[in-house]
Amino acid sequence: MVHRITFAAGMAVGYVLGARAGRERYEQIRKGARELAQSPAVRNAAEAAGLGGREAVVRVAAVVTERLPEPLAARLRRGRGDGASADEWGTSNT
């Protein structure tokens, strides 16, 4: 409960300080965030994280499928296209 009160107080302070900073400062922060998000380094890092996550999901799905009873495992394999691999997920080419 103490954490919730602290969080709410922090949100209130942030709101008041943000409101005092005004629209101009908000636009500066927004522009900086947009430039950061569009930088090649950030986009490459996001793409690498996405691919790593997809590969992890495929590996975990394979392990889980091996440990399930055969009728259920067969149904799951059919549902995902008979053994989807990480390469079949595609990328966004960004």
MDTraj code that builds the backbone (N, CA, C; nanometers):
import mdtraj as md
import numpy as np

residues = "MET VAL HIS ARG ILE THR PHE ALA ALA GLY MET ALA VAL GLY TYR VAL LEU GLY ALA ARG ALA GLY ARG GLU ARG TYR GLU GLN ILE ARG LYS GLY ALA ARG GLU LEU ALA GLN SER PRO ALA VAL ARG ASN ALA ALA GLU ALA ALA GLY LEU GLY GLY ARG GLU ALA VAL VAL ARG VAL ALA ALA VAL VAL THR GLU ARG LEU PRO GLU PRO LEU ALA ALA ARG LEU ARG ARG GLY ARG GLY ASP GLY ALA SER ALA ASP GLU TRP GLY THR SER ASN THR".split()
xyz = np.array([
    [0.0819, -0.1189, 0.0000],
    [0.0000, 0.0000, 0.0000],
    [0.0865, 0.1256, 0.0000],
    [0.1966, 0.1204, 0.0738],
    [0.2877, 0.2356, 0.0793],
    [0.3450, 0.2638, -0.0589],
    [0.3732, 0.1574, -0.1340],
    [0.4280, 0.1745, -0.2683],
    [0.3274, 0.2432, -0.3606],
    [0.2016, 0.2095, -0.3459],
    [0.0984, 0.2721, -0.4290],
    [0.0858, 0.4211, -0.3989],
    [0.0911, 0.4539, -0.2713],
    [0.0815, 0.5948, -0.2327],
    [0.2027, 0.6709, -0.2843],
    [0.3204, 0.6129, -0.2712],
    [0.4424, 0.6765, -0.3213],
    [0.4354, 0.6947, -0.4726],
    [0.3880, 0.5932, -0.5421],
    [0.3752, 0.6024, -0.6873],
    [0.2762, 0.7117, -0.7258],
    [0.1621, 0.7166, -0.6590],
    [0.0609, 0.8190, -0.6885],
    [0.1155, 0.9588, -0.6608],
    [0.1894, 0.9738, -0.5532],
    [0.2491, 1.1044, -0.5212],
    [0.3506, 1.1431, -0.6280],
    [0.4293, 1.0489, -0.6723],
    [0.5264, 1.0757, -0.7787],
    [0.4579, 1.1157, -0.9082],
    [0.3488, 1.0493, -0.9408],
    [0.2729, 1.0852, -1.0611],
    [0.2177, 1.2275, -1.0494],
    [0.1675, 1.2616, -0.9325],
    [0.1116, 1.3961, -0.9121],
    [0.2199, 1.5019, -0.9258],
    [0.3356, 1.4794, -0.8649],
    [0.4465, 1.5746, -0.8755],
    [0.4914, 1.5865, -1.0204],
    [0.5030, 1.4765, -1.0898],
    [0.5425, 1.4788, -1.2308],
    [0.4421, 1.5538, -1.3161],
    [0.3156, 1.5359, -1.2869],
    [0.2120, 1.6071, -1.3625],
    [0.2218, 1.7575, -1.3404],
    [0.2363, 1.7982, -1.2148],
    [0.2449, 1.9417, -1.1838],
    [0.3687, 2.0029, -1.2478],
    [0.4832, 1.9371, -1.2349],
    [0.6063, 1.9907, -1.2945],
    [0.5965, 1.9930, -1.4458],
    [0.5362, 1.8917, -1.5031],
    [0.5183, 1.8883, -1.6480],
    [0.4259, 1.9988, -1.6958],
    [0.3221, 2.0249, -1.6204],
    [0.2281, 2.1309, -1.6586],
    [0.2951, 2.2677, -1.6509],
    [0.3839, 2.2857, -1.5556],
    [0.4534, 2.4142, -1.5419],
    [0.5566, 2.4337, -1.6524],
    [0.6143, 2.3232, -1.7009],
    [0.7152, 2.3348, -1.8057],
    [0.6532, 2.3894, -1.9336],
    [0.5297, 2.3581, -1.9568],
    [0.4575, 2.4130, -2.0703],
    [0.4702, 2.3321, -2.1974],
    [0.3979, 2.3785, -2.2965],
    [0.3889, 2.3105, -2.4254],
    [0.5220, 2.3095, -2.4998],
    [0.5989, 2.4162, -2.4881],
    [0.7262, 2.4262, -2.5604],
    [0.8235, 2.3167, -2.5159],
    [0.8352, 2.2976, -2.3864],
    [0.9245, 2.1937, -2.3350],
    [0.8730, 2.0554, -2.3740],
    [0.7414, 2.0384, -2.3709],
    [0.6822, 1.9116, -2.4126],
    [0.7196, 1.8800, -2.5567],
    [0.7121, 1.9788, -2.6437],
    [0.7475, 1.9581, -2.7844],
    [0.8956, 1.9255, -2.7991],
    [0.9811, 1.9865, -2.7186],
    [1.1243, 1.9553, -2.7228],
    [1.1484, 1.8086, -2.6852],
    [1.0852, 1.7664, -2.5784],
    [1.1015, 1.6278, -2.5328],
    [1.0475, 1.5314, -2.6378],
    [0.9340, 1.5639, -2.6948],
    [0.8726, 1.4790, -2.7968],
    [0.9626, 1.4663, -2.9194],
    [1.0202, 1.5792, -2.9627],
    [1.1101, 1.5773, -3.0784],
    [1.2337, 1.4915, -3.0497],
    [1.2897, 1.5072, -2.9309],
    [1.4064, 1.4267, -2.8929],
    [1.3745, 1.2785, -2.8889],
    [1.2585, 1.2443, -2.8357],
    [1.2186, 1.1030, -2.8291],
    [1.1992, 1.0462, -2.9691],
    [1.1393, 1.1246, -3.0572],
    [1.1179, 1.0790, -3.1951],
    [1.2519, 1.0565, -3.2658],
    [1.3459, 1.1501, -3.2480],
    [1.4777, 1.1347, -3.3104],
    [1.5495, 1.0120, -3.2560],
    [1.5383, 0.9889, -3.1268],
    [1.6016, 0.8718, -3.0662],
    [1.5412, 0.7433, -3.1224],
    [1.4096, 0.7388, -3.1329],
    [1.3428, 0.6191, -3.1825],
    [1.3764, 0.5911, -3.3285],
    [1.4067, 0.6940, -3.4053],
    [1.4361, 0.6760, -3.5467],
    [1.5845, 0.6561, -3.5758],
    [1.6679, 0.6587, -3.4727],
    [1.8106, 0.6406, -3.4968],
    [1.8381, 0.4951, -3.5364],
    [1.9323, 0.4737, -3.6261],
    [1.9623, 0.3375, -3.6717],
    [2.0050, 0.2438, -3.5589],
    [2.0799, 0.2951, -3.4626],
    [2.1263, 0.2087, -3.3538],
    [2.0084, 0.1559, -3.2719],
    [1.9133, 0.2416, -3.2410],
    [1.7974, 0.1997, -3.1625],
    [1.7111, 0.1037, -3.2432],
    [1.6925, 0.1323, -3.3697],
    [1.6107, 0.0439, -3.4536],
    [1.6755, -0.0933, -3.4673],
    [1.8081, -0.0974, -3.4849],
    [1.8774, -0.2261, -3.4949],
    [1.8670, -0.3045, -3.3645],
    [1.8808, -0.2341, -3.2516],
    [1.8698, -0.3014, -3.1221],
    [1.7294, -0.3584, -3.1029],
    [1.6278, -0.2834, -3.1415],
    [1.4899, -0.3308, -3.1289],
    [1.4667, -0.4520, -3.2187],
    [1.5196, -0.4479, -3.3389],
    [1.5045, -0.5608, -3.4313],
    [1.5742, -0.6850, -3.3770],
    [1.6949, -0.6671, -3.3236],
    [1.7684, -0.7810, -3.2669],
    [1.6934, -0.8399, -3.1474],
    [1.6362, -0.7540, -3.0637],
    [1.5603, -0.8031, -2.9486],
    [1.4364, -0.8800, -2.9955],
    [1.3711, -0.8302, -3.0983],
    [1.2532, -0.8994, -3.1510],
    [1.2875, -1.0361, -3.2071],
    [1.3965, -1.0434, -3.2820],
    [1.4375, -1.1719, -3.3385],
    [1.4780, -1.2701, -3.2289],
    [1.5499, -1.2192, -3.1287],
    [1.5887, -1.3056, -3.0172],
    [1.4674, -1.3602, -2.9439],
    [1.3674, -1.2763, -2.9259],
    [1.2449, -1.3206, -2.8597],
    [1.1713, -1.4249, -2.9411],
    [1.1662, -1.4035, -3.0716],
    [1.0988, -1.5013, -3.1583],
    [1.1695, -1.6365, -3.1529],
    [1.3027, -1.6334, -3.1578],
    [1.3788, -1.7590, -3.1522],
    [1.3557, -1.8300, -3.0194],
    [1.3499, -1.7539, -2.9121],
    [1.3257, -1.8141, -2.7808],
    [1.1875, -1.8790, -2.7754],
    [1.0882, -1.8141, -2.8329],
    [0.9527, -1.8694, -2.8334],
    [0.9491, -2.0004, -2.9114],
    [1.0173, -2.0040, -3.0248],
    [1.0192, -2.1267, -3.1055],
    [1.0870, -2.2399, -3.0281],
    [1.1990, -2.2099, -2.9598],
    [1.2679, -2.3131, -2.8816],
    [1.1805, -2.3641, -2.7671],
    [1.1171, -2.2731, -2.6958],
    [1.0319, -2.3127, -2.5837],
    [0.9129, -2.3933, -2.6339],
    [0.8532, -2.3514, -2.7452],
    [0.7394, -2.4251, -2.8007],
    [0.7804, -2.5674, -2.8364],
    [0.9011, -2.5855, -2.8900],
    [0.9476, -2.7199, -2.9251],
    [0.9624, -2.8067, -2.8000],
    [1.0189, -2.7504, -2.6948],
    [1.0374, -2.8272, -2.5705],
    [0.9028, -2.8617, -2.5087],
    [0.8120, -2.7648, -2.5065],
    [0.6807, -2.7902, -2.4472],
    [0.6054, -2.8953, -2.5274],
    [0.6118, -2.8849, -2.6600],
    [0.5417, -2.9803, -2.7453],
    [0.5936, -3.1219, -2.7234],
    [0.7250, -3.1381, -2.7000],
    [0.7824, -3.2701, -2.6765],
    [0.7279, -3.3336, -2.5488],
    [0.6945, -3.2517, -2.4520],
    [0.6534, -3.3047, -2.3217],
    [0.5026, -3.3225, -2.3086],
    [0.4274, -3.2854, -2.4092],
    [0.2817, -3.2998, -2.4040],
    [0.2408, -3.4385, -2.4513],
    [0.1223, -3.4816, -2.4109],
    [0.0703, -3.6076, -2.4657],
    [0.0583, -3.5949, -2.6180],
    [0.0795, -3.7051, -2.6902],
    [0.0875, -3.7017, -2.8364],
    [-0.0354, -3.6414, -2.9053],
    [-0.1580, -3.6721, -2.8648],
    [-0.2722, -3.6106, -2.9352],
    [-0.2710, -3.4573, -2.9258],
    [-0.2370, -3.4064, -2.8100],
    [-0.2326, -3.2610, -2.7924],
    [-0.1146, -3.2006, -2.8686],
    [-0.0004, -3.2663, -2.8651],
    [0.1168, -3.2183, -2.9377],
    [0.0902, -3.2148, -3.0877],
    [0.0244, -3.3172, -3.1403],
    [-0.0073, -3.3204, -3.2832],
    [-0.1017, -3.2067, -3.3199],
    [-0.1961, -3.1807, -3.2348],
    [-0.2908, -3.0708, -3.2607],
    [-0.2171, -2.9358, -3.2627],
    [-0.1239, -2.9166, -3.1710],
    [-0.0469, -2.7916, -3.1691],
    [0.0425, -2.7786, -3.2922],
    [0.1053, -2.8883, -3.3333],
    [0.1907, -2.8829, -3.4528],
    [0.1084, -2.8467, -3.5762],
    [-0.0104, -2.9023, -3.5868],
    [-0.0994, -2.8681, -3.6988],
    [-0.1368, -2.7212, -3.6959],
    [-0.1630, -2.6691, -3.5766],
    [-0.2067, -2.5316, -3.5614],
    [-0.1019, -2.4289, -3.5998],
    [0.0265, -2.4629, -3.5849],
    [0.1307, -2.3655, -3.6186],
    [0.1975, -2.3978, -3.7518],
    [0.1391, -2.4833, -3.8295],
    [0.1901, -2.5081, -3.9633],
    [0.2984, -2.6131, -3.9696],
    [0.2934, -2.7130, -3.8825],
    [0.3876, -2.8250, -3.8844],
    [0.5321, -2.7824, -3.8663],
    [0.5641, -2.7292, -3.7509],
    [0.7040, -2.7020, -3.7177],
    [0.7556, -2.5694, -3.7681],
    [0.6918, -2.4619, -3.7347],
    [0.7397, -2.3296, -3.7765],
    [0.8762, -2.3029, -3.7154],
    [0.9633, -2.2432, -3.7952],
    [1.0957, -2.2079, -3.7448],
    [1.1046, -2.0575, -3.7294],
    [1.2134, -2.0106, -3.6678],
    [1.2328, -1.8674, -3.6463],
    [1.2432, -1.7933, -3.7786],
    [1.2946, -1.8595, -3.8833],
    [1.3093, -1.7940, -4.0135],
    [1.1746, -1.7660, -4.0793],
    [1.0732, -1.8412, -4.0459],
    [0.9432, -1.8248, -4.1075],
    [0.8648, -1.7075, -4.0504],
    [0.9126, -1.6484, -3.9427],
    [0.8404, -1.5391, -3.8786],
    [0.8571, -1.4093, -3.9550],
    [0.9664, -1.3934, -4.0261],
    [0.9881, -1.2712, -4.1031],
    [1.0412, -1.1585, -4.0177],
    [1.0851, -1.0525, -4.0865],
    [1.1336, -0.9341, -4.0169],
    [1.0689, -0.8118, -4.0799],
    [1.0880, -0.6968, -4.0151],
    [1.0239, -0.5754, -4.0641],
    [1.1116, -0.5003, -4.1632],
    [1.2348, -0.5442, -4.1853],
    [1.3287, -0.4783, -4.2779],
    [1.3480, -0.3307, -4.2477],
    [1.3596, -0.2999, -4.1205],
    [1.3838, -0.1591, -4.0843],
    [1.5264, -0.1392, -4.0445],
])
top = md.Topology()
chain = top.add_chain()
for i, resn in enumerate(residues, 1):
    res = top.add_residue(resn, chain, resSeq=i)
    for name in ("N", "CA", "C"):
        top.add_atom(name, md.element.get_by_symbol(name[0]), res)
traj = md.Trajectory(xyz[None], top)
